[in-house]
């Protein structure tokens, strides 16, 4: 995947690598796979260099080294299984890669024909939302395939986040790790990542597969008291 490069992705990769290196404890070795797969899952859109044609690469699910994807270009969509290798996915003659889960690159190579392009993931984190207070609250969501997730972030102090997660009916509570560089909380085999739209995604592993569930935050409620004469 070293040939899939662009000035944007190179800068993003450098920044992401520096951030992770500076806070190595924030992405433990046991969560590296989840972190990489979480970065890849989602809908990527961009344009091929030179032709300026739009291309879309949607990653729905990752199971080990296999990803279920949808690839669209020139108005034609292909669905199938692709091969995952760390922070890249290959589907036939097409490979995409990312280092920060926000910006990516795409490469097509078949014989002597080769082209590259840049990608951006839909609803990616922005500097405006890089504040842990935006993650504090109760989040919930449900996919069309029946995966349900709720995530309550009670507090974030430094890199420690007190959370309760319920994934498909199974609840766990404890202290997760907040990664300020990516505005992500990792707790066991689950993550919650904030999007620039104000929504978030809960990413989790189950039976060897990685899933992503879009979630929205419940409105804050204010307690009221009534006095009776």
Residue pairs with C-beta under 8 A, 6 or more apart in sequence:
1 85
1 87
1 88
1 95
1 97
1 107
3 107
3 116
4 88
4 95
4 96
4 97
4 105
4 106
4 107
4 116
5 105
5 116
6 105
6 116
6 118
8 103
8 118
9 97
9 98
9 99
9 103
9 104
9 105
9 118
12 99
12 100
12 102
12 103
13 99
13 100
15 100
15 181
16 99
16 100
16 181
16 182
17 99
19 181
19 182
20 26
20 27
20 181
23 159
23 179
23 180
23 181
25 159
25 177
26 159
26 177
26 178
26 179
26 181
26 186
27 35
27 177
27 179
27 186
28 177
28 186
31 186
31 189
34 186
34 189
34 191
34 203
34 205
34 210
35 186
35 191
36 86
36 87
37 62
37 84
37 203
37 210
38 101
38 184
38 191
38 193
38 203
38 210
38 212
39 87
39 98
39 99
39 100
39 101
40 59
40 62
40 67
40 84
40 87
40 88
40 89
40 96
40 98
40 101
41 59
41 60
41 61
41 62
41 201
41 203
41 210
41 211
41 212
42 58
42 59
42 101
42 121
42 122
42 123
42 201
42 212
43 56
43 57
43 58
43 59
43 121
43 122
44 56
44 57
44 58
44 59
44 96
44 98
44 104
44 106
44 119
44 120
44 121
44 122
45 54
45 55
45 56
45 57
45 119
45 120
45 122
46 54
46 55
46 104
46 106
46 117
46 118
46 119
46 120
47 53
47 54
47 55
47 117
47 118
48 55
48 73
48 106
48 108
48 115
48 116
48 117
49 115
49 116
49 117
49 118
50 115
51 115
53 73
53 74
54 73
55 71
55 72
55 73
55 106
55 117
55 119
56 70
56 71
56 72
56 73
57 69
57 70
57 71
57 72
57 89
57 91
57 94
57 96
57 106
57 119
58 69
58 70
58 71
58 72
59 67
59 68
59 69
59 89
60 67
60 68
60 69
60 70
61 67
61 68
61 209
61 210
61 211
62 68
62 84
62 209
62 210
63 208
63 209
63 210
64 84
64 208
64 209
65 83
65 84
65 85
66 81
66 82
66 83
66 84
67 81
67 82
67 83
67 84
67 89
68 79
68 80
68 81
68 82
69 79
69 80
69 81
69 82
69 89
69 91
70 77
70 78
70 79
71 77
71 78
71 79
71 80
71 91
71 94
72 78
78 91
80 91
82 89
82 90
82 91
83 89
83 90
83 91
87 97
87 98
87 99
88 95
88 96
88 97
88 98
89 95
89 96
89 97
93 108
93 109
93 110
94 106
94 107
94 108
95 106
95 107
95 109
96 104
96 105
96 106
96 107
96 119
97 104
97 105
98 104
98 105
98 119
98 121
100 182
101 121
101 124
101 182
101 193
102 120
102 121
102 124
102 125
103 118
103 119
103 120
103 121
104 118
104 119
104 120
104 121
105 116
105 117
105 118
105 119
106 116
106 117
106 118
106 119
107 114
107 115
107 116
107 117
108 114
108 115
108 116
123 195
123 196
123 197
123 199
123 201
124 195
124 196
125 182
125 183
125 193
125 194
125 195
125 196
126 196
128 196
129 183
129 194
129 195
129 196
129 198
130 180
130 183
131 183
132 156
132 161
132 178
132 180
132 183
133 156
134 183
134 194
134 198
135 153
135 156
135 161
135 178
135 183
135 185
135 192
135 194
135 200
136 153
136 154
136 155
136 156
137 152
137 153
137 217
137 218
137 220
138 150
138 151
138 152
138 217
138 218
139 149
139 150
139 151
139 152
139 153
139 192
139 200
139 202
139 215
139 216
139 217
139 218
140 148
140 149
140 150
140 151
140 215
140 216
140 218
141 148
141 149
141 150
141 202
141 213
141 214
141 215
141 216
142 148
142 149
142 213
143 211
143 213
143 214
147 168
147 211
147 213
148 166
148 167
148 168
148 169
148 213
149 165
149 166
149 167
149 168
149 202
149 204
149 213
149 215
150 165
150 166
150 215
151 163
151 164
151 165
151 166
151 190
151 192
151 200
151 202
151 215
152 163
152 164
152 165
153 161
153 162
153 163
153 185
153 192
154 162
154 163
154 164
155 161
155 162
156 162
156 178
156 185
158 178
159 177
159 178
159 179
159 180
160 175
160 176
160 177
160 178
161 175
161 176
161 177
161 178
161 185
161 187
162 174
162 175
162 176
163 173
163 174
163 175
163 176
163 185
163 187
163 192
164 171
164 172
164 173
165 171
165 172
165 173
165 187
165 188
165 190
165 192
165 202
165 204
166 172
167 190
167 202
167 204
167 206
168 206
172 187
172 188
172 190
174 187
174 188
175 187
176 185
176 186
176 187
176 188
177 185
177 186
177 187
178 184
178 185
179 185
179 186
182 193
183 193
183 194
184 191
184 192
184 193
184 194
185 191
185 192
189 204
189 205
190 202
190 203
190 204
190 205
191 202
191 203
191 204
192 200
192 201
192 202
192 203
192 215
193 200
193 201
193 203
194 200
195 201
198 217
199 214
199 215
199 216
199 217
200 214
200 215
200 216
200 217
201 212
201 213
201 214
201 215
202 212
202 213
202 215
203 210
203 211
203 212
203 213
204 210
204 211
204 213
205 211
